[in-house]
Amino acid sequence: MQPIDTEALELAAWHDFVRRLSHQLAGLWPAMEALLGERYEVFVKLAVEQAGKLGLTHAASVARYVDLCFVWGPAFQDKAGFEWALEALSRAGEFEWLSVHQLVQRSLLELQRLPGSKVEPQALTAADAALLNEFEVLGRQGAMLAAIAQALPRAACDLEAMELRLLEADGDNATGPQEYRLENNGWQRAKIALPAALLVDANRPLPALIAVLSPLKGQGRAAKLQLRARSHAVCAADIHPALSFSGPLARWDWAGHETRAVSWPVLAREQPAALPGPGCVIAEESSPELYKLELAVCGLRDEGAALGSMQTLVYAWPAAQWWMEIQRARPDPTQPQALLPGARAWARGISRCRVERDGEAQDSVALQQQFELGLDGAVADGLQKLALAWEQTTGLSDARLGVSLGLLVGKMACTWGWRLGAGGLNGRALMRLVALIEMEACIARLEFGGELMLADSRTRINLLCSGQAALQQRIQHEVAGPALSEALLSGVVSWSFAFELSLEPIANDAGCLLQQAGPLTGALVGEAGLRPNSRGGSGWEWFIGLRIEAVTASLQWTDPLLGQTQQLVPLLPAMTLLDWSMG
């Protein structure tokens, strides 16, 4: 079985169209056929080829252009006085049907203005309609076989302008959207001005994305989007303009005069409950709900650029605005907690936490427990490891350890939530974050003591590590620009607090003396701040890491009989005290 030669079939279908067109025009303009005689078929063929060169590919478009060649003559658009025709055809590649429609309409006007015209406007109107009836169901050159019977628009039907806006909240106690702001007198809630209406016309196209903020179900009144349309011309008042708004669950439709002013609620997507609780992850970028907005017209007007049908996506982000405050008491370095002698539990601190959403207090127990049971609990475990390591130091007796340690202490407050960008409805929303952090990432004073027996020497040893690392930052990410990550990651604090050693000899019968012979190595190192959520999803979490770099002393003892001996003595091994994050 021979394969079907589709290209040959398409070419045959197009030749058949040209033949039918020639026959149809002969019936519409018999005088022209008589005048041209044997040249008639060549005239039609050349006009069809000229149509293709101008970018006309649809059978009906080609037929209408060739028909005008019967009125004005071959290649009339290139003749003096027909600049209007050349201008209309210059847009044929992008707006083919509009170009041909305007070419016919302008030809009718020109025929009416010409005194003693050989062609009556009515004759052109009748011929044009006959050609449309015959060929509008055909497809394009090269795709004639896949043609679908579909009526092409004939009458002017287009939009003049369209307006989209968010409506003010209505009803009892409708205050409208608000956000938290950091003023000179502290944190206040202030009303957010509605974005400017979005105007769409020939000079201002409809954006590809419309942004809306709307409360979740049960958290306030849904945002209301209003559309107003003004028609340039209408083909049928009960059909166009046709407006549809569709989402994941439903579709709404309006037509004709209903589209002059119509409004509807826009709901944000339901979000899964944040774990482990409100405020534990900040600036979480929840997903928007997606809707499709379509406004359909024929897209024809008798002159000028057509606005045409339009469509865009509407992204509805949750409108909730969050605020959180954390207060953690700083430790008193003059009152260290004694962990040795004898194993003693670390006394955990108290954290005060507040979380609000749109002015309503939220349950902050989970956030408080993250600090008191999570962070401080991990600190307690780490310090027990440290106490055990010191107690097990070779040659050490009467071990003592006093610790004053505060991690992420002080005060911080922040607000976050979606905000419309500088373009208002035009463009994506951005995650707004304003924070004032007045904390200490680490305040530490570790005092180790005991008696060290080395060779025949007895020495009181004291090991001290102290330092303070501030975590103070004001973040104001309220407009599109540098990523939020740049501000947050730049605020991560790291530190390294070196150990100091002091030795006090204890008299003994052997007369050995222990002294420090070189620099002491080792430090308390760590880092803290906010980082991307490490447990999946978006948002930022508090984290802190704390570890001991091995502490080794270069010691020298002097024996009256044996002389001097030098040795590196390990005092504390390298260990991780804490690797904590909230999330």
N, C-alpha and C positions, 0 to 999 in steps of 0.2 A: 504494500500500500504506500503510495507516494505521500510524503509529508505535505501538509497544506502550506502553500506559499502565501502567508498573510500579507506581505508587502505588495504582492501582485493583486490580491483581492482589494486592498485599500486603494491602490491606484485605479483599479477598474471602477470602484464605487465613486471616486472623485470625478473620473471622466464621465460617468453616468450623470452625476450632478450637473456638470458643465453642459452636457447635452440637453438635460431637462431645462436648465436655466435659459439656454439659447431659445428653446421652443417656447417657453413661457413669455419671454420678453418679446418675441415676435408677435405673440397674440396681444400683448399690451401696447406695443408700439409698431403697428403694421406699416406706418408711413416710413419709419426708420429702416425697416427691413427692405422695403421697396427701393428706398434711396440708395442703400449700400449694395444691394444686389449680391453678386458673388463674394463681395468683401465682408458680408454680414458675419459669417462664422468666424473669420479672422478677427473682426472687431471685438466680438464677445470674448474670444480666447485671449487676446491681448489685454483686455480690461480685467479679466480674471487674474492673469499673471501680475498686472499692476497692483491689484488688491493684495496679493500675497507679499509683494515687495514692501507695501505700506504696513505690514504686520497684521493683516486681516486673515484669519484662518477659519473662522466659523462659517459654515455654508450660508447662513442667513445674512451675516455681515457682508460677505462677498457679493451676494445677490443684490443687496441694497446699494452697495457702492457701484456695481456695474449698471444698475438702474439709473443712478445719477449721471453716469457717463453718457447714457442715452439723452439726458436732459441738457448737460453742459458740454459734452464733448469728451473725447479721450484725454486722460491725464489732466483733467480740468484744474486740479489743485495746484499745478505748476504754472498756471497762466496768470497774467496780470489781472488784478481785481478779485482773485480768488484766494487771497492770503488767509481769509477766515477758514477756508477749507483745509489749507495746509496746517494751520494751527490746530484744528480739531483732530486731524489725522496724526499729528505728532504724538498724541497720547494713546494711540491705538494699541501699542505693544502692551501697555499696562491696563488700560481701560477700553478694551475693544468695543464692547457693546455701547458704552456711554459715548464714545467718539462717533460711532456710526449714527446713533440716535441724534446727536447734536448736529451732525452733518446734514441729515435729512430735514431737521427742524429749521436750520438756517437756510437751507435751499428753498423751503416753502416761503420764508420771509422775503428772500431775494426775488422770487417769482412774483410775489405780490407787489413789490416795489418797482419792478421793471415794466415800463409802459409798452404795451403792444407785444407782450411775451408770447412766443409761439406755443408755450406749454402752460396750460392753466394749472394753478396750485392744486385744484381738485383732482386733476389727472394724475399728478405725482402722488398725492395721498392715496388714491385708489390703487395705483400700481404698487406702491410700497406695501400696502395692506395685503394685496394678492400674493406678493412674493413672501411675505412673512407667513401667511397661511400655508403656503406650499413647502417652505424650506426650514421653518424654525425647529422642526423635530429632528433635523439632521445634525450630525456632529461636526467635528473639525477635520480639516485636511490631515490625513494620516491616522485618523481615529474615527472614520465613518462607520465602521462595523460595530463599534461599541456605543453608538449613539443611543440616547435614552429620550423618549418622548417627554419633553418638558417645555411648557409654554414660556417663552421669553417675555420679559416686561416690555410694554410698548408705551405706556403713559408716564409722564414725569411723576416721580415718587421719591422724595428725599427729605432728609432732615436739614433744618437750618442751624439748630443748636441744641445742646443738651446740657443739663445741670445736675450734678450729684451733690448732695449735702447730708450731713448728720443733723438730725433734729434735736432740739433741746428736750431734756427729760420733762415729762409732764406728770400730773397727779399729785397726791398728797406727799409731802416731805420729799419731793424730787429735787435733790440738790445738784444733780449732775455729777460728772466725774471729778474726783479730787486726787491730789497726790501730796506726799509728805515733802516738806522743804525745810532745809536747815537755814534758819534766819539768825540774826544777832541775838535774839532772845530765846533761841533753842529751836526745837523741832515743832513745826506747825503744819496743819493740813490746809491746803489752798485749792480753790477751784481751778480746773483746767479749762482754758478757753477752747471752744469747739473749733476745729480746723475750718479754714475758708472753703466755701463751696468750690467744687471742681467744674470749671466751664469747658465745654467741648464744642468746637466749631471748626471751620475750614482751616484756621490757623493754629488751633490747639487740639491735637489729636487725643483720643482717649488713651490713657496709660494702660500698659499691659497688666498692671497690678494695682488694685485698690486696697488700702489698709484701713481696717476698722478695729476699734477696741470695744469689747462688749463683756459684761459680767457673765459668769457662769450661772447656771440655773440655781436659784435660791440665794444668790449673792447680790441681787439688785435688778433693776429694769434693763432689759436687753436694749442695745443700741438700735436706733431706728434710722434707716437709710431712705432718703427721698430722692426720686428721680423726676425731673420735669423736662419734657421734650417739646420743642417747637418745630412744626413741619414746614418745609419749603413748598412741597406739593404732595398730594396724596392720591394714590391710584384708586383706592377703595376705603372709605372711612371706617368700615368695620373690620378691615384686615390689617392695614398699616397705619402707623408704626406698630410692630409687634414686639412686646417686651416679655422676656422670660428671665426668671431668677431660679436657679436650681442648685440644690445642695445634696448632701449624702442621703437625706431622708425624704425630701419632697421637692416639687417643682411648682412654681407659681407663674401664671401667664396673664397678661393684660394686652388689649389690642385697641387700636383706634383712639377715640377721644379719652379713653382711660389712661393713656400714657402721658397726658398733659401734666398730670401731677399725681404720683402714686408713691406710697411709702410702705415699708414693711420692716419687721424686726429681723435683726441679724444676730444669731447666737454663736457664741464661741464654743470650741470643742471641749467636752468634758475631759478633765484631766485626772489621772490616777492620783490617789492620795500620796503625798510626799512622805517617804520614810527616811529616818525613823520618826520625824515629826516636824511641825512648822519651825522654820528658822535654822534647822540643822544644816540645810544646804541653802545658800543664798544665790540670788540672780539666776534661778533655774529657767532656762529658755524653753517654755512649754510650746507645744505645737499649735499652729492656727487651724481653724476650720476653713475649708476651701469651698467657695461657691463660684458659679459661673453666671455672669450677667450678659445677656444678649439683647440687642435692639436691632430689629430687622426692618429694612425698607428695600424697595426695588433698586435704589441707588442710581436713579435717572433724573436728570434735570435738563431743561432745554438749552441752557447755556451755563458756562462756568464749571468749576470743579465740584464734583459731587462728594458729599460727606459719606454716603453709603451706609451699609450695615456695620454694626460695631459689636465687639465682644471683648470682655475682659474678665479676669479672675478677681474675686473679692476674698481677701485673707482676713479672717476674724480672729484676732488674738485675745486671750483673756485680759480683762481690764484691771484685775486685782492689783492693788498697790500695797506692798508689805513694808513693815517697819519693825526693827528689832533693836533691843538694847541689852547689853551684857555688862555687869559690874562684878569684878572679882577683886577681893581685898589683897593689897600688897603685903608680903610678910615683913616682920620686924627683924632685921638682921642682927639686932642685939639680943634677941631671944630665940636662939636656935633650938630645935627639937632634938633631944638626945635619943639616938637610936642604939648606941652602945655606951656603957656595958649592958649586956643583957638585951636580947631581942625585944624591941618595942615597936608598936604599930605607929605608922605615920598618921598624924592628925590631919585629916582632910579639911580643906577650906570650904567656905560657903559661897555659892554663886547666886547672884540675883539676875533673873532674866525676864524680859518682857517681849512679847510678840503681838503685833497687831496686823489686821488685814482690813483696809478701808475703814479705819477707826474703831473696829471691833476687836476686843482682846481675844487672843487665841490661847489654847492650852500650851504653856511653856514648860511643862514638867519634863518632856523628853529632852528639850534643849538644856535644861538645868542638869539633868542626870548625865548628859553627855560630858559635861564638865566635872561634876562631882564624883560620879561613879566611873565614868570613862577616863577622862584625863587624870584626875587626882587619884583614881584607883590604880591606873597604870604607873603613876609616879610612886605610889606606895610600894608596888611590887618591885620597881626598879631600885628603889633605895634599900629594900631588904637584900637584894642581890649585892648592892654595893657594900652594905654592912658586913655581909657574910664574906665577901672577898677580902675586906680589910682585916677581918678577924682571923682569916686563914693565911695572912702574910707570914712567910717563914721567919721564925725568930721573934715574932711579936707576941707580947703578953700585955695584960691589962688594957686591951683595946678600947678606945673611946671614939665615938663619932657623933658630932652635933651638926645638924643641917638646918639651914634656913633657905628655902627654895620656893620660888614662885614662878609659875609658867603661865603665860597669857593672862597676866593680871593687870588690873586697871579698868578702863572703861572704853567701850566702843558702841557706836550706834550707826545704823545704816538703813537705807530704804532702797527698794528695788521694785521693778515692774515694767511692763511694756509701755512704750511711749511712741506716739506717731512721730515720724521724722520731720525734717524741715519742710518737706513737700506736702505735709498734711496727709490727705487721702491718697496722694500720689506717691507710691513707693512703700517699701517695707517698714514695719515698725522696728524699733531698736530697744534693746534691753537697757533701761536706765538704772544706774547705781550711783547713789551718793552716800558716802561713808565718812565718818570721823572716828579715827582710831587713835586713842590715847592710852596705849598699853605698854607694858614691858614684856617683851617676848620671854626674857629670862632674868630673874634676880636670884643670884646664887651666892651662898657662903657655906662651904663645906670645911669642917674642922676635924681632922683626923689626929688621934693621939695614941700613945702607948709607950711601952718599953721594948727596945729592940736589943736582942742578944746576938752579937756577931763576934765570932771567935771568943776571946776572953773579955770582950768589952760589954758594958751595960750603958745604954744611952736612952734618954727620953727623946722621943721623936714626935715632931709636930708637922703635919702636912696641911697646908691651907690652899683652898681654891675659892676665889671670889670674883664677881664681875656682874655687870649689868648690860643688857642689850635692849635698847628701846625699839618699840614697834609703834611709830607715830606717823600717821599718814592721813591726808585728806584726799578722798577720791571723788571726782565729780565727772562722771561719764553720762552726759545728757544729750549729746548730739552725735551724729554719725561722724566718723573720723578715725583716729587711732583706735585699734581694737581694745575692748575692755581688758583683755588679757595683758596688754602692755602695762596698764596702770597697776593691776593686781600683782603680776609677777615681779614688777620692779619693787614692790613693797615687802617681798620676802626677806627676812633678816637672818643672818648667820653670825655665829660667834665662836670664839675660842678663848677660854679662860685658862691661863697657865697655872700649874701647881707651884707652890713655894714650900721649901723644906727648911726646917730649923732643928738643930740637934743640941741636946744638953747632956754632957757626960755625967754619969753616976760613978762616984768613987768606988773602986773595988781593990781587992788584994793583989790582983795581977798587974794593975797599973796600966792596962790597955786604954788607949784613947781613940775614939771614933770621930772622924771629921768628914766633911763633904769635900770631895776632890775635884769635882767637875760639875757642869751644868745638869740640872734636873730636866728630864724629858717628861712629856705627858700633859694633857689638857682636858678640860671639860668642853666639848664642842657640840654644836647643835644648830638647827635652823627652824624657823617657824613663820607662819603667815597663812595666806590663803592660796589654794591651788585648785586646779580642775578636779571635779568629783572623780574619785578613784574607783567608785563602785558602780560605774556605768551611768549613763544619762548625762545631762548637762548640769550646770551650776558649779558653785565653788564651795569648798569645804575648808575648815580650819585644820591645820596639821602642825605637828611639832615632833622633832627628832632630837634625842639627847643621848650622848654616848661618852664613854671614857676612852681617851687614847692612852695606851699603856704608860704607866708612871714608873720610871727607872731612875735610880740614884747612883751616881758615881761616888763611892765611899772609900775612904782610906783609914786604916787603923794602924796605930803605932804601938809596937810591943817592945818593952825595955830590953828584951833579950833577942827577939827575932827581927827587930827593925820594922820597916814600913811595908804594908801590903795594900794593894788597891784592887777594887772589885766593883762590877756593875751589879747592883742589888735590885731585883724587881719588887716594887711595893704594891702596885695595883695592876691587874691584867686589863687588856683592852676588853671592853664590854659595851653592849647596847643597853642603856637604861630605859629608853623609851622610844617607841615608834608608833605614834598615835595620830589618828585623823578622825574627824567627826563623821561627816557623811551619813 
